[in-house]
Amino acid sequence: SESSFLLGNAQIVDWPVVYSNDGFCKLSGYHRADVMQKSSTCSFMYGELTDKKTIEKVRQTFDNYESNCFEILLYKKNRTPVWFYMQIAPIRNEHEKVVLFLCTFKDITLFKQPIEDDSTKGWTKFARLTRALTNSRSVLQQLTPMNKAEVVHKHSRLAEVLQLGSDILPQYKQEAPKTPPHIILHYCAFKTTWDWVILILTFYTAIMVPYNVSFKTKQNNIAWLVLDSVVDVIFLVDIVLNFHTTFVGPGGEVISDPKLIRMNYLKTWFVIDLLSCLPYDIINAFENVDEGISSLFSSLKVVRLLRLGRVARKLDHYLEYGAAVLVLLVCVFGLVAHWLACIWYSIGDYEVIDEVTNTIKTDSWLYQLALSIGTPYRYNTTGSGQWEGGPSKDSLYISSLYFTMTSLTTIGFGNIAPTTDGEKIFSVAMMMVGSLLYATIFGNVTTIFQQMYANTNRYHEMLNNVRDFLKLYQVPKGLSERVMDYIVSTWSMSKGIDTEKV
């Protein structure tokens, strides 16, 4: 069965508790915060039926730093009397000095005479025994072997791990509700894993769709077409799953009625999810399609960015964690820079060649970049009669991203600069957006770091104040060490939180 124990500081008067494990908390009904700094003798659990001689023996064991064991009647937090087998053992350091007391507890109520308290006065011995057995069901469960079925249905912690290690489950997660066979619980391991897959594919969409539309990388590329079609199918499957997934109602209850689930999804995210899943690539796969319609459907692929709505649904899980917010802000900054880089290239690509006169604009940023890196545009007089050459797509994207990053971070080296009217208008708009984005993101980053170090600063300030106080009043060295031990051990448990206030 699970062990139950306390650790007490043997160097401070009344031996305050510095640690209690979960087993003791379950056994006594007290929370860990209630037990901290209380006496290791468990005097806070004494009651009118606790034997006075046993109390004195426990006290003497602690006073003499001895090892001993007792059968003692203590009271739980709800004032239920329980018999405990209590073992006390002093723990010594390398200098043979007792620094800690280890107190272990076992519930032995089953093996003692039924307890007669105020509520059971006048009861028969059999009635008191029945009540004792009923109250000790947890002990009986520990003594009986676990069934195989219980092992199979043990709660999976995968969902908790994927949700950034949430320690305390909401009320509805503690006991799985009964659902129809075709309905999936929204917090089960499968659904949580599936949500993470969808989230990763959403970021893939947010990065690749603007790039492919701007740089026209997929006109005749079957590999990209197949990959995007697979992603579209996965998102369509997600729509089907959403029609069969429970959700939490306004009162905190799990809604598993299929009709209510369908109505809720249709009223919220269905239209956006459907628009983002339409197979716009399939139109481009057919030959002899009008160029205008093809380019229209190519542009409509940007509608897939509506899938970012899925990220918005998950944000409330992560916003309470400083590190998660930090990563999220950096991702947003990078994503906006990527989108703007795609638009910046599209403007340059549109303006570099005048299609009416079939001449090249020498003031375009693309022409200037081509000259500077030694890959100029050239006119093909023998073949197609079109302009060819220029930088590679990789070089163009990296240069575009470099320009947008320097603009958003307000550095702006000027080696890539807007020259045409269209480029200047876009740059002005980007600077306005960038200044707001830069101030918001890096302002939040500063706040997050301040919050992360605020507790540490408070801790060191408190230690310095105590040290100065001890020096000022010339407190003896032994007592000073005990005071510092007390403060450090208290802080390590409470992390500076005022538990009473909370």
N, C-alpha and C positions, 0 to 999 in steps of 0.2 A: 504494500500500500504506500501511498505518497507520504514522504517524511514531512514532519511539521517541526520547525525549530525557530529559535530566536538567537541573536547574537547581542551580548551586552558588553559595554565598555567597562572593564574591570578597574580602570584607573580614575574613574570619577565616582564620587559619593552617590549612592543609591543605584549604581550600575545601570545607566540609561541604555535602552535598546537602540542599537545602531543599524540593525537589519532584522527583518522578519520575512520568511519566505511565504509563497502563495499558500502552501499547505496549512500554515498556522492561521493565515487570514480566513481560510475556509472553515477551519476547525473552530475558531473563536468567534467568527462573525464580525471582527474588527477589520477596518481597512488599514493598510500599511501606515498611512499618514496618522491614524489614531494611535498606533502603537509606538511610533517613533518618540524617543526621549522619555517614555514611561519606564518604570523600574522593571528590570529583568526578573525580579521576584514575582512578577505578575500580580502585584498587590491591587492593581486596578480591576482584577477579575475576582477578588475575594468577595464573599457574601456572608450572610448570617449562618449558613450551614457549613462554612469552611472551618475545619478544625483548628483551634488556636494553637495547640501543641505543634501541629504540622507546620503552621505559619512560622513559629519560632525556630523550628529545625531548619526550614528553608533559609531563614535569615542568618542563622549561625553558619550554615554551609557557605553562604556568600561572604560573610565576615571573615571566615577562616581560609577562604580560597580553596575549599575542599571539593572532592567529587562525591556525589551522593544521588540517590533516587528516592522518590516519594510517590505515594498514592494520595492525591489531593483533590478535593471537590472545589471546582472553580465555576464561575458564572460567565456564560457567553454575553455578547453585547445586548441581546434581547432578554438578558437576565434568566436564561434557562440554566439550571444547575447541571453540570456534567462532571463525571469522574475522569481524571487524567492521571496517566502514569508519567511523571515528570522526572527527567534525568538532567542533572547539572554537572557540567565538566569544565574545569578551568583550562584555558589555552595559554601556553607560555611562549615567549619569544626566545631568540637565541641566547639571551642573557638569563634565562630561567626566571624571568619576571612574568607574572600573570597579567596579560593585556586584555583578554577577552573571556567572557563566559559563554559557553554553548549550552542552551537549554532545549531539550527535545521533548515532545509531547505525543502521547498516544491516548486515544479515547477508549477507556475500559468500562464505560457505563454498562455495557452488556453483561459484564462478569461480576458486577456488584449488586448489592441489594437495591431494589427499586427505591428511588429517592422520594421522601415524603416532604413536599413543600406546601405552601399556603393553598395552592390550587388543587392539591390532591388529598387534603386532610379529610379523613373519614372514608377514603376509598379502601377497598379490599387490596390485599397484597397482589392478587392476580390482576386487578385492574391497573395497579401501578406498574406491574411488570409489562403488561400489554402496551401501556403508554411509552415506557422506556424503549421497548422494541420498535415501536412506530417512529419515535424520535431519532432512532439510531439506524435508519434505513441506509444512510450513506456508509456506515461502518459495515453493515451486512453486504452491501454491494462490493465493497473493497475485499471482503473475505471470500466472496464467491468468484470463481473464474469467469472471465469475459467470454461471451458467446462469439462464435465465428462471424455471425451476422453483424454484430456490433463493430468488429474489426473492419469489415468490408465497408460499412457506411460511416466510418470515421470521417469527421469534417475535413475537407481539403483546404489547405492554407494557400493554394496557388492563387486564388482570387485575391487574397489579402496582399500577397507579395507583389502582384501586378498592379495593385492600387496603392503603391508606395508604402507598404508595410503598416497599414492601419491596425493599431493594437486593439481598439475597442470597437466591436461590431455594433451597428444600430440594432434596435430591438427586433426588427423584422428579420435580421440575418441569424439570430441566435437559434431559431427553430424553423426549419424549412416548411413552408406552408404546402398543403396538398393542392396540386394543380392538375388540370386535365392532361392526358398523355401527350398531346401535340403542343403543349405550351411550355416554353423554356423560361426558367427563372433568370431574371436580368443580372443577378450577381453570382451565378454559378461559374465554375472554372472554365467551361467551354465558351460561354458568352463573353467572359472577360478576355480570354485569349483571342477570340474572334474580333472583339472591339479594338484590341491592339493591332491586329493585322489590318483592319480597316483604317486605323489611324496612320499606320506606316504608308499604306497605299494612297491615302489622302495627301500626305506630304509629297509623295512621288508625283501625284497629279499636279499639285501646286507648283512644283519645280519644272516638270517636263512639258506641260501643256503650253505655257507662254513661250518656252524656248522653241518648241516645234512649230508653233504658229509663226513666230517672228523669223526664224532661220530657215523655214521651209525644208525641214530635214526629212519629211516622210512622204513626199509625193509618190514615190514608186518603191518604198522600202517595205517589203513584206514582213520582215522581222518586227519592226515597230508596230505595224498594223495588227499582227497576231498578239503581241504583248498588250497593246491597249485594249484589244477585244477581250482578252482574258480578264484584265482589270475591270472592264465594264460588266462582264458576267458576274464577277465576285460582288460588285456593288449591287447588281440586280438580285443576287441571292440574299444580300443583306436586307434589301427591301422586303423580301419574302419573310425572312427571319423576324424582322421588326413587327410583322403582322401576327407573330406567334410568341412574342416576348412580353413578360409581365412588366409592369411599371409601378412606381410608388405613387399612391393617390395623395390628395391634399391633406388627408388626416394621418399620413405616415403608414397606411396599410398597403399591403401588396395586392394589386388588382390582377386577378388571373382569369376574369371572365372574357372569353374570346371576343364577344361583341363589343365590350367596352374598350378592349385593346385596339381593335380595328378602328373604332370611332376616334379614339385619342390620337392614333398615328395619322389618320386621314386629315384631322384638323390641325396637326402640328407640322411635321417634317416631310410628309409624303410627296407633295408637289415638288419641293426643292430637290429631294433625293431622286425623283423620277427624271426631272430635267437634266440633272447632272449625269445620268446614266444612259441617255440616248446615244446610239452608236453613230456618231458623226463621221467617224473614219470610213465607214462602209461606203458612203457616197463617193469618196475619193478613189475607192478600189475599182470602180467601174470605168471602163474606157468610154470615150466619146461623150463625156458629160460636159455640158456647157461650162466654160471657164469661170463665168461669173457666179454660177450656182456652186461650183466647187470651192471657190475662194470664200463664198458666204458660209458654207458648212465648215470650212477650215477655221474661220473666225468664230463660229458658234461653239467650237471646242472649248473656248474660254469659259463657256457656261459651266464646264466641269469644275471650275473653281468654287462653285456653290457647295462642293463636297466639304469645304472648310467649315461649313456649318456643323459638321460632326465633331470638329475640334472644340467648337464653342460649347457643345453639349457636355463635354468632359472637363471643361475648365474648372468647375466648382470643386472637383476632386483634388486639384493640384494647387489652387491659389493660396492655401494655408501654409504651404511649404516654401520657405525662402529660396532654397536651391532650385526647386522646380520652376518658380517664377523667373529666376535668373536665366535658366536655360531657355525658357519660353520667350523672354524678351530678346535674347540674342538671336533665336530662330526667327522671330518676327522681323528684326532688323535685317538679317540676311535675306529673308524672303522678299521684303520690299525692295531691297537693293537689286535682287535678281530680276524682279518684275520690271523695274525701271530700266535696267540694263537692256532687257528685251525690247522695250519701247524705244530706247535711245538708238539701238541698232536699226529698228524698223524705220525710224525717221531718216537716218543716214542712207539706208538702202533705197528708200523711196526718192530721195532728193539727189543722189550722186549722179544719176543718168537722166537727162531730159529726154523723155520718150518721144516728144513731138519733133524735136530737131535731131535726135539721136547723137547728142553731144554730152560730154562729161562736165560736171560742175567742179571746177578746180578749188572752190572755196569750201566744199563739203568736208566734214571731218573724216570721212572714209577715204577720200582722195588724199588728204594730208597724211593720214596714217599709212596708206599704201606707199607713199613716197618715202616716209621716214624709216620704214622697215625693209625697203628695197624690193617690194613686190607691186610695182605700179600696174594700173589698168592699161590695157592695150586694145586697139581696134582691129578686129579680124576682117581684113578686106577680101581675103580669098574665099572664106567659107560662108558662115552665116551672116556676116555683116553686122555682128553684135560686139559689144564691149566684153572683154574677157580679162582674166587675171585677177589681181587684187589679193588682199590677205586671205588666209584660210579661215574657215568658220570658227575654229578653236581660238585663233588669234583675235578674231573680231569679238567673240564673246568675252574673252579675258579682258580685252581693252575696254569694252563697254562696262563690264562689272567694275573695273578699276576706276573709270570715270565717275560712275554713280556712287561708289564707296567714298571717293575723295570729296564728292559734293555733299553727300549725306553727313559725313563726319566733319564738314566745314574746313577741310584741309585745302583742297583745290590747288594742285600744283600748276595747272595751266598747260601741261604738255599735250593733253587732249582737251580741246576747247570748242565751244559752239561758235560757228561762224555764220551760218545762214539764219534767216528770220525764224524758220520753224524750229531749228535747234535752240535758238536763244529763248523763244517762248517756252519750250519744254523745260529748259534749264531753270528759268525763273520759277515755274510751277514746282519743279523738283526741289528747289532750295526752300520754298515756303513749306512744303510737306516735310522735307528733311529736317528743318530747324525744329518743328514741333515734335517730330519723331525722336530726334536726338535728345531734346530736352526731357521728353517723357520717359524714354527708356533709361537714359543714364542718370536721371534724377531718381528713378525707382531703384536702380542698382545701388546708388549711394545710401538710400534709406535701408535697403536690405542688409548691406554690410554693417551699418550702424546698429541695426537690431541684433545682428548676429554677435557683435562684440559688446553690446550693452551689458549683458549679464556678467561677462568676464570682467569688464571694467568695474562693475559694482562689487564683485567678489574681491578684487585686489584692493579697491579703495577701503572696504570694510576691514580686510586683514591689516592694512597699513594703519588704520585708525586704532585697531585693538593693540597692535605692537607699540604705537606711540603712547597709548594709555598705560600699558604695562610698564613701560620705561619711566613715565612721568611719576607713577605712584610706587616705583621700585618694588614691584611684586616679585616674590621669590621665584627662582628659576623653575623649580618643580611645578609650582602652581601655574606659572606662565605656560609651560608646555601642555599641561592638562587643559587650560583654557583654549589654546590654539587647536589641540586635538578635537575638543568639543565642537568648535566652530567649523573646522574642516569636515568632520564626519557629518555634522548636521547639514551643511551645504551640499555635500555629495549625495545625500538622499533627497533633499527638497529642491535643489537647484535654485535656491533663492526665492522660491515661491512661498508666499504667505498662505500656508495650508488652511488656517482658520478662516481667513478672508474668502478663499476659494470655496 
